[in-house]
């Protein structure tokens, strides 16, 4: 059996993932080869998860700054 593709992308880290997606959107047949994590480590345990935790911590800190005065009802 013989398969053909227009492009073979070796390595699907952030750059390879972008290139493969862009070429596929342009209508080319793309094959991606990656031995580790597609998109690199950032979406899995690097930048993205840490930014979500930092943002949540910042929101909690800001919420703590709100004065706790009684609610006035009419």
N, CA, C and O atoms as a Tripos MOL2 file, in Angstrom:
@<TRIPOS>MOLECULE
protein
  296   295    74     0     0
PROTEIN
NO_CHARGES

@<TRIPOS>ATOM
      1 N           0.8350   -1.1630    0.0000 N.3       1 UNK1
      2 CA          0.0000    0.0000    0.0000 C.3       1 UNK1
      3 C           0.8890    1.2380    0.0000 C.2       1 UNK1
      4 O           1.8780    1.3010    0.7310 O.2       1 UNK1
      5 N           0.5420    2.1950   -0.8030 N.am      2 UNK2
      6 CA          1.3140    3.4270   -0.8980 C.3       2 UNK2
      7 C           0.4150    4.6160   -0.5690 C.2       2 UNK2
      8 O          -0.6670    4.7670   -1.1350 O.2       2 UNK2
      9 N           0.8750    5.4430    0.3420 N.am      3 UNK3
     10 CA          0.1490    6.6600    0.7070 C.3       3 UNK3
     11 C           0.9650    7.8550    0.2520 C.2       3 UNK3
     12 O           2.1950    7.8220    0.2820 O.2       3 UNK3
     13 N           0.2920    8.8970   -0.1630 N.am      4 UNK4
     14 CA          0.9890   10.1050   -0.5800 C.3       4 UNK4
     15 C           0.4080   11.2980    0.1660 C.2       4 UNK4
     16 O          -0.7820   11.3360    0.4770 O.2       4 UNK4
     17 N           1.2670   12.2670    0.4460 N.am      5 UNK5
     18 CA          0.8550   13.5170    1.0770 C.3       5 UNK5
     19 C           1.6170   14.6460    0.4110 C.2       5 UNK5
     20 O           2.6960   14.4450   -0.1460 O.2       5 UNK5
     21 N           1.0460   15.8220    0.4770 N.am      6 UNK6
     22 CA          1.7310   16.9910   -0.0760 C.3       6 UNK6
     23 C           2.9000   17.4190    0.8080 C.2       6 UNK6
     24 O           3.9450   17.8360    0.3090 O.2       6 UNK6
     25 N           2.7160   17.3130    2.1230 N.am      7 UNK7
     26 CA          3.7220   17.7970    3.0730 C.3       7 UNK7
     27 C           3.8130   16.8380    4.2520 C.2       7 UNK7
     28 O           2.8000   16.3290    4.7320 O.2       7 UNK7
     29 N           5.0350   16.5990    4.7100 N.am      8 UNK8
     30 CA          5.2640   15.8610    5.9580 C.3       8 UNK8
     31 C           5.9390   16.8250    6.9170 C.2       8 UNK8
     32 O           7.0100   17.3590    6.6290 O.2       8 UNK8
     33 N           5.2960   17.0420    8.0680 N.am      9 UNK9
     34 CA          5.8550   17.9410    9.0810 C.3       9 UNK9
     35 C           6.4800   17.0710   10.1620 C.2       9 UNK9
     36 O           5.7970   16.2730   10.8040 O.2       9 UNK9
     37 N           7.7780   17.2330   10.3560 N.am     10 UNK10
     38 CA          8.4960   16.4870   11.3880 C.3      10 UNK10
     39 C           8.5830   17.3400   12.6430 C.2      10 UNK10
     40 O           9.2280   18.3880   12.6490 O.2      10 UNK10
     41 N           7.9380   16.8910   13.6890 N.am     11 UNK11
     42 CA          7.9150   17.6330   14.9470 C.3      11 UNK11
     43 C           6.6940   18.5210   15.0200 C.2      11 UNK11
     44 O           6.5480   19.4650   14.2450 O.2      11 UNK11
     45 N           5.8210   18.2090   15.9570 N.am     12 UNK12
     46 CA          4.5900   18.9760   16.0900 C.3      12 UNK12
     47 C           4.5680   19.7640   17.3960 C.2      12 UNK12
     48 O           3.5720   19.7850   18.1180 O.2      12 UNK12
     49 N           5.6970   20.4090   17.6740 N.am     13 UNK13
     50 CA          5.7210   21.3720   18.7670 C.3      13 UNK13
     51 C           4.9230   22.5870   18.3310 C.2      13 UNK13
     52 O           4.1770   22.5070   17.3550 O.2      13 UNK13
     53 N           5.0570   23.7040   19.0210 N.am     14 UNK14
     54 CA          4.2620   24.8820   18.6610 C.3      14 UNK14
     55 C           4.4290   25.3120   17.1990 C.2      14 UNK14
     56 O           3.4430   25.6270   16.5330 O.2      14 UNK14
     57 N           5.6570   25.3270   16.7020 N.am     15 UNK15
     58 CA          5.8870   25.7370   15.3170 C.3      15 UNK15
     59 C           5.3600   24.7390   14.3100 C.2      15 UNK15
     60 O           4.6960   25.1160   13.3440 O.2      15 UNK15
     61 N           5.6520   23.4550   14.5310 N.am     16 UNK16
     62 CA          5.1890   22.4200   13.6150 C.3      16 UNK16
     63 C           3.6820   22.2960   13.5890 C.2      16 UNK16
     64 O           3.0900   22.0670   12.5340 O.2      16 UNK16
     65 N           3.0600   22.4450   14.7480 N.am     17 UNK17
     66 CA          1.5970   22.3870   14.8180 C.3      17 UNK17
     67 C           0.9900   23.5320   14.0110 C.2      17 UNK17
     68 O           0.0140   23.3450   13.2850 O.2      17 UNK17
     69 N           1.5790   24.7170   14.1480 N.am     18 UNK18
     70 CA          1.0900   25.8780   13.3990 C.3      18 UNK18
     71 C           1.2470   25.6680   11.8920 C.2      18 UNK18
     72 O           0.3150   25.9090   11.1250 O.2      18 UNK18
     73 N           2.4210   25.2230   11.4790 N.am     19 UNK19
     74 CA          2.6850   25.0040   10.0550 C.3      19 UNK19
     75 C           1.7330   23.9520    9.4940 C.2      19 UNK19
     76 O           1.1410   24.1530    8.4340 O.2      19 UNK19
     77 N           1.5850   22.8380   10.1950 N.am     20 UNK20
     78 CA          0.7000   21.7690    9.7210 C.3      20 UNK20
     79 C          -0.7320   22.2610    9.5920 C.2      20 UNK20
     80 O          -1.4000   21.9720    8.5990 O.2      20 UNK20
     81 N          -1.2080   22.9980   10.5820 N.am     21 UNK21
     82 CA         -2.5780   23.5260   10.5310 C.3      21 UNK21
     83 C          -2.7800   24.5140    9.4080 C.2      21 UNK21
     84 O          -3.7970   24.4790    8.7160 O.2      21 UNK21
     85 N          -1.8080   25.4010    9.2230 N.am     22 UNK22
     86 CA         -1.9100   26.4040    8.1590 C.3      22 UNK22
     87 C          -1.9190   25.7530    6.7840 C.2      22 UNK22
     88 O          -2.7080   26.1390    5.9210 O.2      22 UNK22
     89 N          -1.0480   24.7680    6.5700 N.am     23 UNK23
     90 CA         -1.0050   24.0850    5.2820 C.3      23 UNK23
     91 C          -2.2730   23.2700    5.0380 C.2      23 UNK23
     92 O          -2.7730   23.2150    3.9140 O.2      23 UNK23
     93 N          -2.7940   22.6340    6.0930 N.am     24 UNK24
     94 CA         -4.0350   21.8670    5.9430 C.3      24 UNK24
     95 C          -5.2010   22.7950    5.6060 C.2      24 UNK24
     96 O          -6.0380   22.4570    4.7690 O.2      24 UNK24
     97 N          -5.2610   23.9540    6.2470 N.am     25 UNK25
     98 CA         -6.3190   24.9200    5.9420 C.3      25 UNK25
     99 C          -6.2100   25.4430    4.5130 C.2      25 UNK25
    100 O          -7.2080   25.8490    3.9180 O.2      25 UNK25
    101 N          -4.9920   25.4310    3.9620 N.am     26 UNK26
    102 CA         -4.7820   25.8720    2.5820 C.3      26 UNK26
    103 C          -5.1590   24.7840    1.5790 C.2      26 UNK26
    104 O          -5.0920   25.0010    0.3690 O.2      26 UNK26
    105 N          -5.5550   23.6120    2.0850 N.am     27 UNK27
    106 CA         -6.0110   22.5570    1.1950 C.3      27 UNK27
    107 C          -4.9990   21.4740    0.8860 C.2      27 UNK27
    108 O          -5.2730   20.5910    0.0740 O.2      27 UNK27
    109 N          -3.8340   21.5220    1.5170 N.am     28 UNK28
    110 CA         -2.8260   20.4970    1.2640 C.3      28 UNK28
    111 C          -3.0690   19.2840    2.1640 C.2      28 UNK28
    112 O          -3.6220   19.4050    3.2570 O.2      28 UNK28
    113 N          -2.6440   18.1130    1.6830 N.am     29 UNK29
    114 CA         -2.6750   16.9030    2.5040 C.3      29 UNK29
    115 C          -1.4110   16.8970    3.3510 C.2      29 UNK29
    116 O          -0.2980   16.8800    2.8240 O.2      29 UNK29
    117 N          -1.5930   16.9110    4.6790 N.am     30 UNK30
    118 CA         -0.4720   17.0530    5.6070 C.3      30 UNK30
    119 C          -0.4040   15.8340    6.5140 C.2      30 UNK30
    120 O          -1.4200   15.3580    7.0200 O.2      30 UNK30
    121 N           0.8200   15.3380    6.7090 N.am     31 UNK31
    122 CA          1.0810   14.2800    7.6790 C.3      31 UNK31
    123 C           2.0100   14.8760    8.7180 C.2      31 UNK31
    124 O           3.0360   15.4680    8.3820 O.2      31 UNK31
    125 N           1.6450   14.7170    9.9860 N.am     32 UNK32
    126 CA          2.4830   15.2100   11.0670 C.3      32 UNK32
    127 C           3.0940   14.0500   11.8260 C.2      32 UNK32
    128 O           2.4160   13.0620   12.1100 O.2      32 UNK32
    129 N           4.3730   14.1640   12.1550 N.am     33 UNK33
    130 CA          5.0770   13.1210   12.8950 C.3      33 UNK33
    131 C           5.6450   13.7430   14.1630 C.2      33 UNK33
    132 O           6.3990   14.7150   14.1150 O.2      33 UNK33
    133 N           5.2640   13.1560   15.3090 N.am     34 UNK34
    134 CA          5.7180   13.6670   16.5960 C.3      34 UNK34
    135 C           5.9220   12.4940   17.5410 C.2      34 UNK34
    136 O           5.0640   11.6180   17.6470 O.2      34 UNK34
    137 N           7.0570   12.4780   18.2280 N.am     35 UNK35
    138 CA          7.3340   11.3830   19.1620 C.3      35 UNK35
    139 C           6.9250   11.7310   20.5880 C.2      35 UNK35
    140 O           6.8880   10.8530   21.4500 O.2      35 UNK35
    141 N           6.6230   12.9790   20.8420 N.am     36 UNK36
    142 CA          6.2780   13.4160   22.2010 C.3      36 UNK36
    143 C           4.8560   13.9680   22.2260 C.2      36 UNK36
    144 O           3.9150   13.2530   21.8830 O.2      36 UNK36
    145 N           4.6850   15.2160   22.6230 N.am     37 UNK37
    146 CA          3.3820   15.8390   22.7880 C.3      37 UNK37
    147 C           3.0930   16.8100   21.6550 C.2      37 UNK37
    148 O           3.9110   17.6810   21.3590 O.2      37 UNK37
    149 N           1.9350   16.6650   21.0170 N.am     38 UNK38
    150 CA          1.5360   17.6040   19.9690 C.3      38 UNK38
    151 C           1.3430   18.9750   20.6060 C.2      38 UNK38
    152 O           0.6290   19.1030   21.6010 O.2      38 UNK38
    153 N           1.9630   19.9790   20.0510 N.am     39 UNK39
    154 CA          1.8860   21.3280   20.6000 C.3      39 UNK39
    155 C           2.9800   21.6320   21.6030 C.2      39 UNK39
    156 O           3.0390   22.7330   22.1490 O.2      39 UNK39
    157 N           3.8490   20.6580   21.8490 N.am     40 UNK40
    158 CA          4.9080   20.8590   22.8410 C.3      40 UNK40
    159 C           4.3820   20.6770   24.2510 C.2      40 UNK40
    160 O           3.2320   20.2840   24.4460 O.2      40 UNK40
    161 N           5.2180   20.9620   25.2260 N.am     41 UNK41
    162 CA          4.8250   20.7360   26.6140 C.3      41 UNK41
    163 C           3.9630   21.8480   27.1890 C.2      41 UNK41
    164 O           3.2940   21.6450   28.2020 O.2      41 UNK41
    165 N           3.9670   23.0080   26.5690 N.am     42 UNK42
    166 CA          3.2790   24.1720   27.1380 C.3      42 UNK42
    167 C           1.7870   23.9260   27.4030 C.2      42 UNK42
    168 O           1.3310   24.2320   28.5040 O.2      42 UNK42
    169 N           1.0040   23.3920   26.4580 N.am     43 UNK43
    170 CA         -0.4200   23.1940   26.7440 C.3      43 UNK43
    171 C          -0.6910   22.1500   27.8250 C.2      43 UNK43
    172 O          -1.7750   22.1380   28.4070 O.2      43 UNK43
    173 N           0.2660   21.2830   28.0990 N.am     44 UNK44
    174 CA          0.0350   20.1710   29.0190 C.3      44 UNK44
    175 C           0.4420   20.4750   30.4470 C.2      44 UNK44
    176 O          -0.3540   20.2630   31.3620 O.2      44 UNK44
    177 N           1.6550   20.9670   30.6710 N.am     45 UNK45
    178 CA          2.0900   21.2490   32.0440 C.3      45 UNK45
    179 C           2.9970   22.4660   32.1490 C.2      45 UNK45
    180 O           3.5550   22.7290   33.2140 O.2      45 UNK45
    181 N           3.1500   23.1950   31.0840 N.am     46 UNK46
    182 CA          4.0140   24.3730   31.1200 C.3      46 UNK46
    183 C           3.2240   25.6540   31.3000 C.2      46 UNK46
    184 O           2.6040   25.8780   32.3390 O.2      46 UNK46
    185 N           3.2550   26.4750   30.2940 N.am     47 UNK47
    186 CA          2.7140   27.8330   30.3570 C.3      47 UNK47
    187 C           1.2200   27.8970   30.6450 C.2      47 UNK47
    188 O           0.7930   28.6210   31.5440 O.2      47 UNK47
    189 N           0.4310   27.1560   29.9000 N.am     48 UNK48
    190 CA         -1.0230   27.3010   29.9800 C.3      48 UNK48
    191 C          -1.5580   26.9300   31.3650 C.2      48 UNK48
    192 O          -2.2820   27.7340   31.9520 O.2      48 UNK48
    193 N          -1.2400   25.7540   31.9190 N.am     49 UNK49
    194 CA         -1.7670   25.4500   33.2600 C.3      49 UNK49
    195 C          -1.2930   26.4240   34.3320 C.2      49 UNK49
    196 O          -2.0690   26.7910   35.2150 O.2      49 UNK49
    197 N          -0.0310   26.8480   34.2710 N.am     50 UNK50
    198 CA          0.4630   27.7690   35.2960 C.3      50 UNK50
    199 C          -0.2400   29.1180   35.1900 C.2      50 UNK50
    200 O          -0.5370   29.7320   36.2150 O.2      50 UNK50
    201 N          -0.5120   29.5900   33.9810 N.am     51 UNK51
    202 CA         -1.2030   30.8680   33.8210 C.3      51 UNK51
    203 C          -2.6170   30.7970   34.3750 C.2      51 UNK51
    204 O          -3.1070   31.7720   34.9450 O.2      51 UNK51
    205 N          -3.2860   29.6440   34.2140 N.am     52 UNK52
    206 CA         -4.6340   29.4970   34.7650 C.3      52 UNK52
    207 C          -4.5940   29.5540   36.2910 C.2      52 UNK52
    208 O          -5.4650   30.1670   36.9080 O.2      52 UNK52
    209 N          -3.5940   28.9230   36.9020 N.am     53 UNK53
    210 CA         -3.4980   28.9350   38.3620 C.3      53 UNK53
    211 C          -3.1420   30.3220   38.8720 C.2      53 UNK53
    212 O          -3.6720   30.7550   39.8960 O.2      53 UNK53
    213 N          -2.2550   31.0280   38.1790 N.am     54 UNK54
    214 CA         -1.8730   32.3790   38.5830 C.3      54 UNK54
    215 C          -3.0750   33.3090   38.4830 C.2      54 UNK54
    216 O          -3.3040   34.1310   39.3700 O.2      54 UNK54
    217 N          -3.8380   33.1810   37.4090 N.am     55 UNK55
    218 CA         -5.0270   34.0330   37.2310 C.3      55 UNK55
    219 C          -6.0430   33.7770   38.3430 C.2      55 UNK55
    220 O          -6.6140   34.7210   38.8890 O.2      55 UNK55
    221 N          -6.2710   32.5020   38.6830 N.am     56 UNK56
    222 CA         -7.2190   32.1810   39.7570 C.3      56 UNK56
    223 C          -6.7510   32.7730   41.0820 C.2      56 UNK56
    224 O          -7.5580   33.3130   41.8370 O.2      56 UNK56
    225 N          -5.4620   32.6760   41.3680 N.am     57 UNK57
    226 CA         -4.9180   33.2650   42.5990 C.3      57 UNK57
    227 C          -5.0880   34.7690   42.6280 C.2      57 UNK57
    228 O          -5.4320   35.3400   43.6630 O.2      57 UNK57
    229 N          -4.8480   35.4160   41.4920 N.am     58 UNK58
    230 CA         -5.0240   36.8720   41.4130 C.3      58 UNK58
    231 C          -6.4770   37.2650   41.6430 C.2      58 UNK58
    232 O          -6.7510   38.2580   42.3170 O.2      58 UNK58
    233 N          -7.4110   36.4930   41.0900 N.am     59 UNK59
    234 CA         -8.8300   36.7950   41.2870 C.3      59 UNK59
    235 C          -9.2210   36.6640   42.7640 C.2      59 UNK59
    236 O          -9.9650   37.4940   43.2850 O.2      59 UNK59
    237 N          -8.7220   35.6270   43.4330 N.am     60 UNK60
    238 CA         -9.0180   35.4570   44.8530 C.3      60 UNK60
    239 C          -8.4330   36.6100   45.6650 C.2      60 UNK60
    240 O          -9.0710   37.1030   46.5950 O.2      60 UNK60
    241 N          -7.2370   37.0350   45.3190 N.am     61 UNK61
    242 CA         -6.6210   38.1590   46.0270 C.3      61 UNK61
    243 C          -7.4360   39.4390   45.8360 C.2      61 UNK61
    244 O          -7.6400   40.1880   46.7920 O.2      61 UNK61
    245 N          -7.8960   39.6920   44.6290 N.am     62 UNK62
    246 CA         -8.7140   40.8730   44.3630 C.3      62 UNK62
    247 C         -10.0430   40.7920   45.0940 C.2      62 UNK62
    248 O         -10.5160   41.7960   45.6260 O.2      62 UNK62
    249 N         -10.6510   39.6160   45.1290 N.am     63 UNK63
    250 CA        -11.9210   39.4580   45.8430 C.3      63 UNK63
    251 C         -11.7400   39.7460   47.3270 C.2      63 UNK63
    252 O         -12.6520   40.2650   47.9710 O.2      63 UNK63
    253 N         -10.5800   39.4180   47.8740 N.am     64 UNK64
    254 CA        -10.3010   39.6910   49.2820 C.3      64 UNK64
    255 C         -10.1790   41.1710   49.5910 C.2      64 UNK64
    256 O         -10.2820   41.5700   50.7510 O.2      64 UNK64
    257 N          -9.9620   41.9790   48.5880 N.am     65 UNK65
    258 CA         -9.8300   43.4230   48.7930 C.3      65 UNK65
    259 C         -11.1780   44.1350   48.8590 C.2      65 UNK65
    260 O         -11.2350   45.3080   49.2260 O.2      65 UNK65
    261 N         -12.2610   43.4470   48.5090 N.am     66 UNK66
    262 CA        -13.5900   44.0590   48.5290 C.3      66 UNK66
    263 C         -14.0160   44.2430   49.9850 C.2      66 UNK66
    264 O         -13.9660   43.2890   50.7610 O.2      66 UNK66
    265 N         -14.4300   45.4420   50.3660 N.am     67 UNK67
    266 CA        -14.8460   45.6650   51.7500 C.3      67 UNK67
    267 C         -16.0620   44.7990   52.0910 C.2      67 UNK67
    268 O         -16.9580   44.6150   51.2670 O.2      67 UNK67
    269 N         -16.0760   44.2880   53.2820 N.am     68 UNK68
    270 CA        -17.1920   43.4340   53.7020 C.3      68 UNK68
    271 C         -18.1510   44.2330   54.5710 C.2      68 UNK68
    272 O         -18.2550   44.0060   55.7760 O.2      68 UNK68
    273 N         -18.8410   45.1610   53.9450 N.am     69 UNK69
    274 CA        -19.8290   45.9560   54.6730 C.3      69 UNK69
    275 C         -21.1970   45.2940   54.5310 C.2      69 UNK69
    276 O         -21.4390   44.5820   53.5560 O.2      69 UNK69
    277 N         -22.0960   45.5230   55.4950 N.am     70 UNK70
    278 CA        -23.4150   44.9060   55.4030 C.3      70 UNK70
    279 C         -24.1830   45.4610   54.1970 C.2      70 UNK70
    280 O         -24.0100   46.6110   53.7930 O.2      70 UNK70
    281 N         -25.0160   44.6170   53.6550 N.am     71 UNK71
    282 CA        -25.8260   45.0130   52.4960 C.3      71 UNK71
    283 C         -27.0200   45.8070   53.0060 C.2      71 UNK71
    284 O         -27.7120   45.3800   53.9300 O.2      71 UNK71
    285 N         -27.2530   46.9490   52.4050 N.am     72 UNK72
    286 CA        -28.3960   47.7790   52.7900 C.3      72 UNK72
    287 C         -29.6040   47.3830   51.9610 C.2      72 UNK72
    288 O         -29.5340   47.2890   50.7350 O.2      72 UNK72
    289 N         -30.6780   47.1610   52.6270 N.am     73 UNK73
    290 CA        -31.9330   46.8170   51.9240 C.3      73 UNK73
    291 C         -32.9440   47.9380   52.1480 C.2      73 UNK73
    292 O         -32.9400   48.6010   53.1850 O.2      73 UNK73
    293 N         -33.7820   48.1280   51.1850 N.am     74 UNK74
    294 CA        -34.8180   49.1610   51.2870 C.3      74 UNK74
    295 C         -36.0690   48.6040   51.8810 C.2      74 UNK74
    296 O         -37.0500   49.3290   52.0430 O.2      74 UNK74
@<TRIPOS>BOND
     1     1     2 1
     2     2     3 1
     3     3     4 2
     4     3     5 am
     5     5     6 1
     6     6     7 1
     7     7     8 2
     8     7     9 am
     9     9    10 1
    10    10    11 1
    11    11    12 2
    12    11    13 am
    13    13    14 1
    14    14    15 1
    15    15    16 2
    16    15    17 am
    17    17    18 1
    18    18    19 1
    19    19    20 2
    20    19    21 am
    21    21    22 1
    22    22    23 1
    23    23    24 2
    24    23    25 am
    25    25    26 1
    26    26    27 1
    27    27    28 2
    28    27    29 am
    29    29    30 1
    30    30    31 1
    31    31    32 2
    32    31    33 am
    33    33    34 1
    34    34    35 1
    35    35    36 2
    36    35    37 am
    37    37    38 1
    38    38    39 1
    39    39    40 2
    40    39    41 am
    41    41    42 1
    42    42    43 1
    43    43    44 2
    44    43    45 am
    45    45    46 1
    46    46    47 1
    47    47    48 2
    48    47    49 am
    49    49    50 1
    50    50    51 1
    51    51    52 2
    52    51    53 am
    53    53    54 1
    54    54    55 1
    55    55    56 2
    56    55    57 am
    57    57    58 1
    58    58    59 1
    59    59    60 2
    60    59    61 am
    61    61    62 1
    62    62    63 1
    63    63    64 2
    64    63    65 am
    65    65    66 1
    66    66    67 1
    67    67    68 2
    68    67    69 am
    69    69    70 1
    70    70    71 1
    71    71    72 2
    72    71    73 am
    73    73    74 1
    74    74    75 1
    75    75    76 2
    76    75    77 am
    77    77    78 1
    78    78    79 1
    79    79    80 2
    80    79    81 am
    81    81    82 1
    82    82    83 1
    83    83    84 2
    84    83    85 am
    85    85    86 1
    86    86    87 1
    87    87    88 2
    88    87    89 am
    89    89    90 1
    90    90    91 1
    91    91    92 2
    92    91    93 am
    93    93    94 1
    94    94    95 1
    95    95    96 2
    96    95    97 am
    97    97    98 1
    98    98    99 1
    99    99   100 2
   100    99   101 am
   101   101   102 1
   102   102   103 1
   103   103   104 2
   104   103   105 am
   105   105   106 1
   106   106   107 1
   107   107   108 2
   108   107   109 am
   109   109   110 1
   110   110   111 1
   111   111   112 2
   112   111   113 am
   113   113   114 1
   114   114   115 1
   115   115   116 2
   116   115   117 am
   117   117   118 1
   118   118   119 1
   119   119   120 2
   120   119   121 am
   121   121   122 1
   122   122   123 1
   123   123   124 2
   124   123   125 am
   125   125   126 1
   126   126   127 1
   127   127   128 2
   128   127   129 am
   129   129   130 1
   130   130   131 1
   131   131   132 2
   132   131   133 am
   133   133   134 1
   134   134   135 1
   135   135   136 2
   136   135   137 am
   137   137   138 1
   138   138   139 1
   139   139   140 2
   140   139   141 am
   141   141   142 1
   142   142   143 1
   143   143   144 2
   144   143   145 am
   145   145   146 1
   146   146   147 1
   147   147   148 2
   148   147   149 am
   149   149   150 1
   150   150   151 1
   151   151   152 2
   152   151   153 am
   153   153   154 1
   154   154   155 1
   155   155   156 2
   156   155   157 am
   157   157   158 1
   158   158   159 1
   159   159   160 2
   160   159   161 am
   161   161   162 1
   162   162   163 1
   163   163   164 2
   164   163   165 am
   165   165   166 1
   166   166   167 1
   167   167   168 2
   168   167   169 am
   169   169   170 1
   170   170   171 1
   171   171   172 2
   172   171   173 am
   173   173   174 1
   174   174   175 1
   175   175   176 2
   176   175   177 am
   177   177   178 1
   178   178   179 1
   179   179   180 2
   180   179   181 am
   181   181   182 1
   182   182   183 1
   183   183   184 2
   184   183   185 am
   185   185   186 1
   186   186   187 1
   187   187   188 2
   188   187   189 am
   189   189   190 1
   190   190   191 1
   191   191   192 2
   192   191   193 am
   193   193   194 1
   194   194   195 1
   195   195   196 2
   196   195   197 am
   197   197   198 1
   198   198   199 1
   199   199   200 2
   200   199   201 am
   201   201   202 1
   202   202   203 1
   203   203   204 2
   204   203   205 am
   205   205   206 1
   206   206   207 1
   207   207   208 2
   208   207   209 am
   209   209   210 1
   210   210   211 1
   211   211   212 2
   212   211   213 am
   213   213   214 1
   214   214   215 1
   215   215   216 2
   216   215   217 am
   217   217   218 1
   218   218   219 1
   219   219   220 2
   220   219   221 am
   221   221   222 1
   222   222   223 1
   223   223   224 2
   224   223   225 am
   225   225   226 1
   226   226   227 1
   227   227   228 2
   228   227   229 am
   229   229   230 1
   230   230   231 1
   231   231   232 2
   232   231   233 am
   233   233   234 1
   234   234   235 1
   235   235   236 2
   236   235   237 am
   237   237   238 1
   238   238   239 1
   239   239   240 2
   240   239   241 am
   241   241   242 1
   242   242   243 1
   243   243   244 2
   244   243   245 am
   245   245   246 1
   246   246   247 1
   247   247   248 2
   248   247   249 am
   249   249   250 1
   250   250   251 1
   251   251   252 2
   252   251   253 am
   253   253   254 1
   254   254   255 1
   255   255   256 2
   256   255   257 am
   257   257   258 1
   258   258   259 1
   259   259   260 2
   260   259   261 am
   261   261   262 1
   262   262   263 1
   263   263   264 2
   264   263   265 am
   265   265   266 1
   266   266   267 1
   267   267   268 2
   268   267   269 am
   269   269   270 1
   270   270   271 1
   271   271   272 2
   272   271   273 am
   273   273   274 1
   274   274   275 1
   275   275   276 2
   276   275   277 am
   277   277   278 1
   278   278   279 1
   279   279   280 2
   280   279   281 am
   281   281   282 1
   282   282   283 1
   283   283   284 2
   284   283   285 am
   285   285   286 1
   286   286   287 1
   287   287   288 2
   288   287   289 am
   289   289   290 1
   290   290   291 1
   291   291   292 2
   292   291   293 am
   293   293   294 1
   294   294   295 1
   295   295   296 2
@<TRIPOS>SUBSTRUCTURE
     1 UNK1         2 RESIDUE 1 A UNK
     2 UNK2         6 RESIDUE 1 A UNK
     3 UNK3        10 RESIDUE 1 A UNK
     4 UNK4        14 RESIDUE 1 A UNK
     5 UNK5        18 RESIDUE 1 A UNK
     6 UNK6        22 RESIDUE 1 A UNK
     7 UNK7        26 RESIDUE 1 A UNK
     8 UNK8        30 RESIDUE 1 A UNK
     9 UNK9        34 RESIDUE 1 A UNK
    10 UNK10       38 RESIDUE 1 A UNK
    11 UNK11       42 RESIDUE 1 A UNK
    12 UNK12       46 RESIDUE 1 A UNK
    13 UNK13       50 RESIDUE 1 A UNK
    14 UNK14       54 RESIDUE 1 A UNK
    15 UNK15       58 RESIDUE 1 A UNK
    16 UNK16       62 RESIDUE 1 A UNK
    17 UNK17       66 RESIDUE 1 A UNK
    18 UNK18       70 RESIDUE 1 A UNK
    19 UNK19       74 RESIDUE 1 A UNK
    20 UNK20       78 RESIDUE 1 A UNK
    21 UNK21       82 RESIDUE 1 A UNK
    22 UNK22       86 RESIDUE 1 A UNK
    23 UNK23       90 RESIDUE 1 A UNK
    24 UNK24       94 RESIDUE 1 A UNK
    25 UNK25       98 RESIDUE 1 A UNK
    26 UNK26      102 RESIDUE 1 A UNK
    27 UNK27      106 RESIDUE 1 A UNK
    28 UNK28      110 RESIDUE 1 A UNK
    29 UNK29      114 RESIDUE 1 A UNK
    30 UNK30      118 RESIDUE 1 A UNK
    31 UNK31      122 RESIDUE 1 A UNK
    32 UNK32      126 RESIDUE 1 A UNK
    33 UNK33      130 RESIDUE 1 A UNK
    34 UNK34      134 RESIDUE 1 A UNK
    35 UNK35      138 RESIDUE 1 A UNK
    36 UNK36      142 RESIDUE 1 A UNK
    37 UNK37      146 RESIDUE 1 A UNK
    38 UNK38      150 RESIDUE 1 A UNK
    39 UNK39      154 RESIDUE 1 A UNK
    40 UNK40      158 RESIDUE 1 A UNK
    41 UNK41      162 RESIDUE 1 A UNK
    42 UNK42      166 RESIDUE 1 A UNK
    43 UNK43      170 RESIDUE 1 A UNK
    44 UNK44      174 RESIDUE 1 A UNK
    45 UNK45      178 RESIDUE 1 A UNK
    46 UNK46      182 RESIDUE 1 A UNK
    47 UNK47      186 RESIDUE 1 A UNK
    48 UNK48      190 RESIDUE 1 A UNK
    49 UNK49      194 RESIDUE 1 A UNK
    50 UNK50      198 RESIDUE 1 A UNK
    51 UNK51      202 RESIDUE 1 A UNK
    52 UNK52      206 RESIDUE 1 A UNK
    53 UNK53      210 RESIDUE 1 A UNK
    54 UNK54      214 RESIDUE 1 A UNK
    55 UNK55      218 RESIDUE 1 A UNK
    56 UNK56      222 RESIDUE 1 A UNK
    57 UNK57      226 RESIDUE 1 A UNK
    58 UNK58      230 RESIDUE 1 A UNK
    59 UNK59      234 RESIDUE 1 A UNK
    60 UNK60      238 RESIDUE 1 A UNK
    61 UNK61      242 RESIDUE 1 A UNK
    62 UNK62      246 RESIDUE 1 A UNK
    63 UNK63      250 RESIDUE 1 A UNK
    64 UNK64      254 RESIDUE 1 A UNK
    65 UNK65      258 RESIDUE 1 A UNK
    66 UNK66      262 RESIDUE 1 A UNK
    67 UNK67      266 RESIDUE 1 A UNK
    68 UNK68      270 RESIDUE 1 A UNK
    69 UNK69      274 RESIDUE 1 A UNK
    70 UNK70      278 RESIDUE 1 A UNK
    71 UNK71      282 RESIDUE 1 A UNK
    72 UNK72      286 RESIDUE 1 A UNK
    73 UNK73      290 RESIDUE 1 A UNK
    74 UNK74      294 RESIDUE 1 A UNK
